[in-house]
Structure formats: C-alpha cells, structure tokens
Amino acid sequence: MKKLLLLLIIPFLSFGQKEIELRETEKIIMEDLWTLLRPVYAKGKLLLQPGNAYLTNERFYFTTVKKAMGTKHFVKSFDYADIKYVRKTTYDQRGEKKFGYKIILKNGKRHTFIISKLRLRRKWIEKIRQKII
C-alpha cells in the first residue's frame, strides 16, 4: 500500500517542473524553493508563483513550477553583472508576514522572491552580494 501511494505522489509533486538549462561552464552553488511575487496590474492583485531558485557561478536563475493549467512556465535569469543590488523585503498577506529579497537590475527592473525562513533569506542575500561585488 505504501509503495502504491508513493508511486502516485511522486509524479504529482514533480508535475510541470521545468529543468534548469545550465551553460557549458556553469555549476550550481545553491538551490531552494522560492516564490516569485508578481503584481497583476490590470486587476490590482499580487500573484505568488512557486518555483525553484538557483545560484550558479555565473548567474541567478529562477524557474516556475506549473501548479494549474492556467499557469505558464517561465524562467528568470540574471547574470551577476546585470544586478545592481539585492535587499531584504517583507510582504504582508492578510496579516501573515512573508519574508524575501528583492533583486534590482541595472535596467531598473525589480523582482521579488518570497520564502518563510529568515535564515535562508540572509544566506541567499549574502551569496548574491558576494557575486555582484
């Protein structure tokens, strides 16, 4: 019974995960589950898009997990040379605080990533700052 349940759950958990496409000389330094915070301007709402974030020796990389049929896969990838700075951020959703960091690119675009563990947030910010200096 346990094996049958496991066989049913594993495909569900990995449903829709897009694989990271590494460059020839690229190696993954860190990876973790993060959520991308995306504003939906036409409706005045915020969309939380779950996915995986990666730090490689060359760039920051984020790919989404497809949770529902209406959600599309997308990838955010920034070379460290394109990142102006990274800073802590807090997001309050219906009284529940969520913590993350905001990546600000040199072209002015901002990308916010949310996680529930403060310790991980500090670690990611430190690693990104080491790469962009």
C-alpha positions, 0 to 999 in steps of 0.5 A: 500500500505504501509503495502504491501511494508513493508511486502516485505522489511522486509524479504529482509533486514533480508535475510541470517542473521545468529543468534548469538549462545550465551553460557549458561552464556553469555549476550550481552553488545553491538551490531552494524553493522560492516564490516569485511575487508578481503584481497583476496590474490590470486587476490590482492583485499580487500573484505568488508563483512557486518555483525553484531558485538557483545560484550558479557561478555565473548567474541567478536563475529562477524557474516556475513550477506549473501548479494549474493549467492556467499557469505558464512556465517561465524562467528568470535569469540574471547574470551577476553583472546585470544586478545592481543590488539585492535587499531584504523585503517583507510582504504582508498577506492578510496579516501573515508576514512573508519574508524575501529579497528583492533583486534590482537590475541595472535596467531598473527592473525589480523582482521579488522572491518570497520564502518563510525562513529568515535564515535562508533569506540572509544566506541567499542575500549574502551569496548574491552580494558576494557575486555582484561585488 
